């Protein structure tokens, strides 16, 4: 997994204007593709990334789970969110995690 590119894309996403939909979509596509193409690497990254990186990646959790259908990856997302110290991040991510859970096929 290209961790440097993932981190760079997250930083780019953080710095974008709120109404720059095209650039946001571009960042989301890159993040999603990196995570989807290496589930073990994604799991490792999500376990060790900063809380801020995890928070911003939550924007693509539903698409990642929709494409991978990985219960293990979803569980790592959930567990990591539970361990966050930043309560604002933790609470905000719950919406994204619920979308991701709904993306899992029964």
Buried (B, 14 or more C-beta within 10 A) or exposed (E): BBBEEBBEBBEBBEEBEEEEEEBBEBBBEBBBBBBBEBBEBBBBBBEEBEBEBBBBBBBBBBBBBBBBEBEEBBEBBBEBBEEBEEEEBBEBBEEBBEBBBEBBEE
